[in-house]
Amino acid sequence: MVWVREEALASILSVEMVDLPVSESDAQVEEQFENTNANIMLMFYKRLTSHFFQLQSFVSRLLTGLQKEITGESEQAKLVRDEFNIHKVVVLATAVGKLFGIDSRTGSILWQKLVPQLAPHQRFSIQKLPLYVLRTTAHYPQQPICVVLGLDKQSQESSLFVFNPITGQTVDGKNGLIQLDYRVIQTMQLPQHNSEFIRGLVLVDKQHKIHVYPRSVRDVALNLAKVLVVFVADSDVGDIVGLSLRFSTTKELIAGRVWSLSFSTPRNRITNMVMKRPIEHVHSQGRVMTDRSVLYKYLNPNLAVITTEERNDAQKSSSLSIYLVDVVSGHVIFSAVHKRAKGPVHVVHSENWIVYMFNCEKYRRVEAAVLELYEGKVQSNTTAFSSLTPPPIPMVEQQAYIFPSLVDAVTVTNTEKGITSKHLLLALPMGGIVEIPKSFLDPRRSLFLSQEQKEEGIIPYIPELPIPTENIINYNQSVFRIRGVYTAPTGLESTSLVLAYGLDLFYTRVTPSRTFDILKDDFDHWLIVAVLSALIIASYVSKVLAAKKALKQAWK
């Protein structure tokens, strides 16, 4: 056999990058800080043993490295978290019900699991197979847990498949598959975990009844019921309903309708609903202006981007609408209509800005529109955002650009603390994945910049966005028919992991703000050692000479 390829990898629907567990020596160090009421002598003994195991593992790694250098042999890396948390397990869920665990370092398949009864959902005419991480690897010695939500092929009711993302072993139910007696139309992961460090799921069925999985998180859901709101969209009818769980009792979760929006017209349909990623962090709360004032960002965690498309068969044209909706209160924050425009619409929602790309029928080109929302120069609430007592309607900066190519998928880079600059990643039909700085899509760009705008570093407005060849991150490794691009943070703030999936798979790392937190490969370590050694020797010699000089002066 010359080569082999898994055919199911061409139909990936969901991706998660799971952190690897820490080593046993690191886990022992973490255990020391869990029990603060332990005996001092016992804690001292644990500290000595953990240091001994760390020394033993260091010597073992050193000898293994020397052996590989001498013999030239390479052994498969252990599934242990590295120093910068770059090595991960990529968990993939495919349309045929097959799950994969892939080593991000080597690209090899660690495990695979076929669930023939599992089928994907249909949402906005797109197949969906949601994948959730209920418990991460941070809670040693408890194993991590992932769950896939799909449909049972026979009963057409929802079913859950629960497994360990590191090993692929099933966790709950019969062979890991849990068949439900209802069909789920919306899911939400709880913001808090229970005593077992599990962040459970809130499931809404067709009758708008509330269920939770697993049952152990029921108490957490009841405690948070007053602040939980779930929204449900019907793409066929064009209605969106907000359901609040504040009507729940101490024994039962009850959802009640608190708001509803209707986008229903005879030829109008909902095509997209996009929320911010829950793992995203915002480092800067505002934008500093040249007069030293701050323009505060409108950071609404409950803001959803909804796009609708209306087809006019008589005029053989269509129009595209975009709505920014607060899904807790049901308020429409902003709306816009694009005449003679059609999908597919690619939406990126991050921090206080939204970028969406669509096809303009009038000029037969792809256009990219960008929205940035600001509260103003006074921040209404400096502690936490509340949709029940929201700030005034935000000011919206908007601008449009021409993109000289069709687009298959769009996403944004993601880092651990959100300090690094944001870059957009666009998968092109020609096989390239281009990286464009968000500053190119600044809505404050204008043809004639003022002196203040020049001092801010704003780029003059040019309608057409460039595709610089040096920004194509896959170089000559063309990837075709990309379905989506997934990004994940690492332990390095400068680095973001990227996985493009579709007919092909492509994995790499990007550094939007360069590698500002690590040393370069050509860094001269020996020069630093020599300089430090010379300084230490010089200080010691100076100390001896100064002592002799002081002694001579004392005898005069």
Secondary structure, 3 states (H helix, E strand, C coil): CCCCCCHHHHHEEEEEEEECCCCHHHHHHHHHCCCCCCCHHHHHHHHHHHHHHHHHHHHHHHHHHHHHHHHCCCCCCCCCCCCCCCCEEEEEEECCCEEEEEECCCCCEEEEEECCCEECEEECCEEECCEEEEECCCCCCCCCEEEEEEEECCCCCEEEEEECCCCCCECCCECCEEECCCCEEEEEECCCCCCCCCCCEEEEECCCCEEEECHHHHHHHHHCHHHCEEEEEECCCCEEEEEECCCCCCCCCCCEEEEEEECCCCCEEEEEEECCCCCCCCCCCEEECCCCCEEEECCCCCEEEEEEEEEECCCCEEEEEEEEEECCCCCEEEEEEECCEEEEEEEEEECCEEEEEEEECCCCEEEEEEEEEEEECCCCCCCCCCCCCCCCCCEEEEEEEEECCCCCEEEECCCCCCCCCCEEEEECCCCCEEEEEHHHHCCCCCCCCCHHHHHHCCCCCCCECCCCHHHECCCCCCCCCEEEEEEEECCCCCCEEEEEEECCEEEEEECCCCCCCCCCCCCCHHHHHHHHHHHHHHHHHHHHHHHHHHHHHHHC
